[in-house]
Amino acid sequence: MLKALIVEDEYLAKEELTYLIETYSNIKIVAAFEDGLDAFKYLQSNKVDIAFLDIQIPSIDGMLLARNIHQFAQKPHIVFTTAYKEFAVDAFELEAFDYILKPLNEQRVIGLLNKLEAAHQSQTSVGQETTRQETTRPKTVNLTKNNRIRITPVDEIYYAEACEKVTNVYTTDGVFIAPYSISELMERLPEERFFRSHRSYCVQLEKIKEIIPWMNSTYMLKMCDLDGEVPVSRSNIKRFRELMQL
């Protein structure tokens, strides 16, 4: 079940929105606040799927609250509810899910609630498919060094570098060789954790320590526990920013 938060300082508007949500959806309202700062404190320790935000609220306004929420690793869908049309552009720059004007139109809100539930169902289906894909990929890969085969947990792989017909794989225990191409290595690694940052490199996202702006709007990555650096090519910048929420 989807969980929602309402931030609204007008009593009648809050009651109407609550009624429409409870009547026309399976969304559960877990908290409601009149003050933006109180809502932000709540969200720091409680997860919700949707935040319905009025813009003109005490302490911090809805826009500032949304900007703070936008920095969360797991962001709820943001829906602005306001009597002011002029904030629409700013709202969508913050990637708001929707923007509804007050006084609330019942059919407009019902349509919004249907869209929210459909989006959640779609995300759930994608997550289930990803889980199925994860279970089909091995948790170890066989690497070689000095004519010995090392069965290496994928957790221990920091990054890999293409080297002609083989791939050098970097771990805290040293450099090992995967006897196949970097593309074939990627097929053996969990795709939600490893990113092909460059034609010749892939990297485990959780092992990145520092992202350094580099030439021609690219990045250079420094790794935890290792001295090596990994480039991010221009063609992969957009996807990398999405993954790292930059």
C-alpha positions as CSV (number, residue, x, y, z in Angstrom):
1,M,0.0,0.0,0.0
2,L,1.3,3.5,-0.9
3,K,1.9,5.8,2.1
4,A,1.4,9.5,1.8
5,L,2.2,12.7,3.7
6,I,0.1,15.9,3.5
7,V,1.5,19.3,4.2
8,E,-1.3,21.9,4.2
9,D,-2.1,24.7,6.6
10,E,-5.7,25.4,5.3
11,Y,-8.0,23.1,7.3
12,L,-10.7,22.8,4.7
13,A,-8.3,22.1,1.9
14,K,-6.6,19.4,4.0
15,E,-9.9,17.8,4.9
16,E,-11.0,17.8,1.3
17,L,-7.8,16.3,0.0
18,T,-7.9,13.7,2.8
19,Y,-11.5,12.7,1.9
20,L,-10.7,12.3,-1.8
21,I,-7.6,10.2,-1.2
22,E,-9.4,7.9,1.3
23,T,-12.5,7.6,-0.9
24,Y,-11.0,7.1,-4.3
25,S,-7.7,5.3,-3.7
26,N,-5.9,2.7,-1.6
27,I,-3.3,5.3,-0.6
28,K,-2.8,5.5,3.2
29,I,-2.2,8.9,4.8
30,V,0.3,8.3,7.5
31,A,1.0,11.9,8.6
32,A,-0.3,15.5,8.0
33,F,1.4,18.8,9.0
34,E,0.7,22.5,8.7
35,D,4.3,23.5,9.0
36,G,7.0,22.7,6.4
37,L,9.8,22.3,9.0
38,D,7.8,19.8,11.0
39,A,7.2,17.8,7.8
40,F,10.9,17.8,6.9
41,K,11.8,16.5,10.4
42,Y,9.3,13.7,10.0
43,L,10.7,12.8,6.6
44,Q,14.2,12.5,7.9
45,S,13.2,9.4,9.9
46,N,10.1,8.2,8.1
47,K,9.7,7.0,4.5
48,V,6.6,7.8,2.4
49,D,5.8,7.2,-1.2
50,I,4.0,10.4,-1.9
51,A,4.2,14.0,-0.5
52,F,1.3,16.3,-1.1
53,L,2.7,19.8,-0.6
54,D,1.0,23.1,-0.4
55,I,3.4,25.9,-1.4
56,Q,2.4,28.7,0.9
57,I,3.1,27.1,4.3
58,P,4.8,28.3,7.5
59,S,8.5,27.9,8.4
60,I,9.8,26.7,5.1
61,D,7.6,26.9,2.0
62,G,6.6,23.9,-0.1
63,M,9.2,24.7,-2.8
64,L,12.1,24.7,-0.3
65,L,10.7,21.6,1.3
66,A,10.6,19.9,-2.1
67,R,14.2,20.9,-2.9
68,N,15.3,19.2,0.4
69,I,13.2,16.1,-0.4
70,H,14.8,16.0,-3.9
71,Q,18.2,15.3,-2.2
72,F,16.9,12.2,-0.5
73,A,18.4,8.9,-1.8
74,Q,14.8,7.5,-2.0
75,K,12.6,10.3,-3.1
76,P,8.8,10.2,-2.7
77,H,6.6,11.4,-5.5
78,I,5.9,15.1,-5.0
79,V,2.5,16.6,-5.8
80,F,2.0,20.3,-5.3
81,T,-1.4,21.6,-4.3
82,T,-1.6,25.4,-4.6
83,A,-3.8,28.3,-5.6
84,Y,-1.0,29.9,-7.6
85,K,-0.3,28.9,-11.2
86,E,3.0,30.8,-11.4
87,F,4.9,28.1,-9.5
88,A,4.2,25.4,-12.1
89,V,7.5,25.8,-13.9
90,D,9.5,25.6,-10.7
91,A,7.5,22.6,-9.7
92,F,8.4,20.6,-12.8
93,E,12.0,21.6,-12.6
94,L,12.0,19.8,-9.3
95,E,10.6,16.7,-11.2
96,A,7.3,17.0,-9.4
97,F,4.9,14.2,-10.2
98,D,2.0,16.6,-10.6
99,Y,0.7,20.1,-9.8
100,I,-2.9,20.6,-8.9
101,L,-4.7,23.9,-8.4
102,K,-7.0,24.8,-5.5
103,P,-9.9,24.8,-5.2
104,L,-9.5,21.1,-5.9
105,N,-11.4,19.6,-8.8
106,E,-12.7,16.2,-7.8
107,Q,-12.2,14.5,-11.2
108,R,-8.7,16.1,-11.5
109,V,-7.7,14.6,-8.2
110,I,-9.2,11.2,-9.0
111,G,-7.2,11.1,-12.2
112,L,-4.1,12.0,-10.3
113,L,-4.6,9.3,-7.7
114,N,-5.1,6.7,-10.5
115,K,-1.8,7.9,-12.1
116,L,0.1,7.6,-8.8
117,E,-1.2,4.0,-8.2
118,A,-0.4,3.1,-11.8
119,A,3.1,4.5,-11.5
120,H,3.6,2.5,-8.3
121,Q,2.4,-0.7,-9.9
122,S,4.8,-0.1,-12.8
123,Q,7.8,0.4,-10.5
124,T,6.9,-2.7,-8.5
125,S,6.8,-4.8,-11.7
126,V,10.2,-3.4,-12.7
127,G,11.6,-4.2,-9.3
128,Q,10.3,-7.7,-9.4
129,E,11.8,-8.3,-12.8
130,T,15.2,-6.9,-11.6
131,T,15.0,-9.3,-8.6
132,R,14.4,-12.2,-11.0
133,Q,17.4,-11.1,-13.1
134,E,19.6,-10.9,-10.0
135,T,18.9,-14.4,-9.0
136,T,20.0,-15.7,-12.4
137,R,23.4,-14.1,-12.2
138,P,26.2,-15.8,-10.2
139,K,27.5,-14.2,-7.0
140,T,31.1,-15.1,-7.9
141,V,33.3,-14.9,-11.0
142,N,36.3,-17.0,-11.8
143,L,39.5,-14.9,-12.2
144,T,43.1,-16.0,-12.8
145,K,46.5,-14.9,-11.5
146,N,49.8,-16.8,-11.8
147,N,48.1,-19.8,-13.4
148,R,45.7,-20.1,-10.5
149,I,41.9,-19.7,-10.6
150,R,40.5,-17.4,-7.9
151,I,36.7,-17.7,-7.2
152,T,36.0,-14.1,-6.5
153,P,32.8,-12.7,-4.9
154,V,31.4,-9.9,-7.0
155,D,31.3,-7.7,-3.9
156,E,35.1,-7.7,-4.0
157,I,35.4,-6.3,-7.5
158,Y,36.0,-2.5,-7.5
159,Y,36.4,-1.9,-11.2
160,A,37.6,-3.6,-14.4
161,E,39.6,-2.4,-17.4
162,A,39.6,-3.9,-20.9
163,C,43.0,-5.1,-22.1
164,E,43.0,-6.5,-25.6
165,K,41.1,-9.8,-25.4
166,V,41.1,-10.1,-21.6
167,T,39.9,-7.9,-18.8
168,N,41.9,-6.7,-15.8
169,V,39.8,-6.9,-12.6
170,Y,40.9,-4.8,-9.6
171,T,40.3,-5.8,-6.0
172,T,41.9,-5.0,-2.7
173,D,43.8,-8.3,-3.1
174,G,45.4,-7.2,-6.3
175,V,44.8,-7.3,-10.0
176,F,43.3,-10.5,-11.6
177,I,42.4,-11.4,-15.1
178,A,39.0,-12.3,-16.5
179,P,39.7,-14.4,-19.7
180,Y,37.0,-12.7,-21.7
181,S,36.0,-9.2,-22.9
182,I,34.7,-6.5,-20.6
183,S,31.2,-6.8,-22.2
184,E,31.2,-10.5,-21.3
185,L,32.2,-9.6,-17.7
186,M,29.3,-7.2,-17.5
187,E,26.9,-9.9,-18.4
188,R,28.1,-11.9,-15.3
189,L,27.8,-8.9,-12.9
190,P,24.7,-7.5,-11.2
191,E,23.6,-4.7,-13.5
192,E,22.1,-2.6,-10.8
193,R,25.5,-2.4,-9.0
194,F,28.0,-2.2,-11.9
195,F,28.1,0.5,-14.5
196,R,29.9,0.6,-17.8
197,S,31.5,4.1,-17.4
198,H,33.7,4.0,-20.5
199,R,34.3,1.7,-23.5
200,S,37.2,0.2,-21.6
201,Y,36.0,0.4,-18.0
202,C,33.2,-0.8,-15.7
203,V,32.9,0.2,-12.0
204,Q,31.0,-1.0,-8.9
205,L,29.0,2.1,-7.9
206,E,29.1,1.4,-4.2
207,K,32.9,1.5,-4.3
208,I,33.2,5.0,-5.6
209,K,34.8,7.4,-3.1
210,E,35.1,10.6,-5.0
211,I,33.7,12.1,-8.3
212,I,36.1,14.6,-9.9
213,P,35.0,16.9,-12.8
214,W,37.4,16.3,-15.7
215,M,38.1,17.5,-19.2
216,N,35.3,18.0,-21.7
217,S,32.6,17.7,-19.1
218,T,33.6,14.2,-18.1
219,Y,34.4,12.7,-14.7
220,M,37.3,10.9,-13.1
221,L,36.3,8.5,-10.3
222,K,38.5,7.7,-7.3
223,M,37.8,4.4,-5.5
224,C,37.6,3.4,-1.8
225,D,40.7,1.5,-0.7
226,L,42.4,1.6,-4.1
227,D,44.7,4.1,-5.8
228,G,43.3,3.6,-9.3
229,E,41.1,6.0,-11.2
230,V,38.2,5.3,-13.5
231,P,37.1,7.6,-16.3
232,V,33.4,8.3,-17.2
233,S,33.1,9.1,-20.9
234,R,30.9,11.9,-22.3
235,S,28.5,9.4,-23.8
236,N,27.9,7.8,-20.4
237,I,27.7,11.0,-18.4
238,K,23.9,11.4,-18.4
239,R,23.2,7.9,-17.2
240,F,25.9,8.1,-14.6
241,R,24.4,11.3,-13.2
242,E,21.0,9.6,-13.0
243,L,22.4,6.6,-11.1
244,M,24.4,8.8,-8.7
245,Q,21.6,11.4,-8.4
246,L,23.9,14.3,-9.4
